Amino acid sequence: MINIKLSKQVGTFAENKDIARRIRLEKILPALKKKQKVVLDFEGIDSTTQSFIHALISDLIRKYGTDVLSKISFKSCNPTIQKIITIVIDYMQESEY
C-alpha cells in the first residue's frame, strides 16, 4: 500500500491541476501497476477544486473503469472534499469514460 499525503504538495487548498496530474502519473499509476492499493490522504487540506480531483482520478477511471476505485482510498476528507470527490466519481460513471 502507498500513502500519498497530498498536503505536502498542495498546501491547505488543493487546486493546481498540474500537481494533480503529476501525482497521478508519478505516484498513483505506478502503484496501481504494481497491484498496490493507494491511499490519498487529505489531512491538513481544507478544500479542493473539482478540477483538481478530476485531474487526480478521472483518467484512472477512464482507463481502468470504476473498478479502480476499489484500489483507491480517500482518507481524512472533510465533508466539502467528500462531496467534490463524489461529484467527480458520479460524473465519470455517467459519462462513457
C-alpha positions in Angstrom: 0.0 0.0 0.0 1.2 3.5 -0.8 0.0 6.5 1.3 0.1 9.8 -0.6 -0.1 12.8 1.8 -1.4 15.5 -0.5 -0.9 18.5 1.8 2.9 18.2 1.4 2.4 19.0 -2.3 -0.6 21.3 -2.4 -0.9 23.0 1.0 -4.3 23.6 2.6 -6.1 24.3 -0.7 -5.8 21.7 -3.5 -6.3 23.5 -6.7 -3.4 23.0 -9.1 -4.3 20.6 -11.8 -0.7 20.2 -12.9 0.3 18.9 -9.5 -2.7 16.6 -9.5 -1.7 15.3 -12.9 1.9 14.8 -11.7 0.7 12.9 -8.6 -1.5 10.7 -10.8 1.3 9.9 -13.3 4.3 9.6 -10.9 2.7 8.0 -7.8 -0.8 6.6 -8.3 -0.3 4.9 -11.7 3.0 3.2 -10.8 1.4 1.9 -7.6 -1.6 0.5 -9.4 0.6 -1.2 -12.0 2.4 -2.9 -9.1 -1.1 -4.0 -7.8 -0.7 -1.8 -4.7 -3.6 -0.1 -3.0 -3.4 3.7 -2.9 -4.4 6.0 0.0 -5.0 9.6 -1.0 -4.6 11.4 2.4 -6.3 14.8 2.5 -5.2 15.5 6.1 -4.5 19.2 6.5 -6.4 20.2 3.4 -9.3 22.5 4.0 -10.8 22.4 0.5 -10.2 21.4 -3.1 -11.5 22.2 -6.6 -13.5 19.9 -8.7 -10.8 20.3 -11.5 -8.1 19.1 -9.1 -10.0 15.9 -8.2 -10.9 15.4 -11.8 -7.2 15.7 -12.8 -6.3 13.3 -10.0 -8.6 10.4 -10.7 -10.8 10.8 -13.8 -8.1 9.4 -16.2 -7.8 6.4 -13.9 -11.5 5.7 -14.2 -11.4 6.3 -17.9 -8.5 3.8 -18.4 -9.5 1.1 -15.8 -13.2 1.6 -15.2 -14.9 2.2 -11.9 -13.3 -1.0 -10.5 -10.1 1.1 -9.9 -12.0 2.8 -7.1 -11.8 -0.4 -5.0 -8.0 0.1 -5.1 -8.0 3.8 -4.1 -9.0 5.1 -0.6 -9.7 8.7 0.3 -8.5 9.5 3.8 -9.1 12.4 6.2 -11.6 14.1 3.8 -13.9 16.8 5.4 -17.5 16.9 4.1 -16.6 19.5 1.4 -13.9 17.4 0.0 -16.0 14.2 0.2 -18.8 16.0 -1.8 -16.4 17.1 -4.5 -14.9 13.6 -4.9 -18.4 12.2 -5.1 -19.4 14.7 -7.8 -16.3 13.7 -9.9 -16.9 10.0 -9.5 -20.6 10.3 -10.3 -19.8 12.4 -13.4 -17.3 9.8 -14.6 -19.8 7.0 -14.0 -22.5 8.8 -16.0 -20.1 9.5 -18.9 -18.8 6.9 -21.3 -15.3 7.5 -19.8 
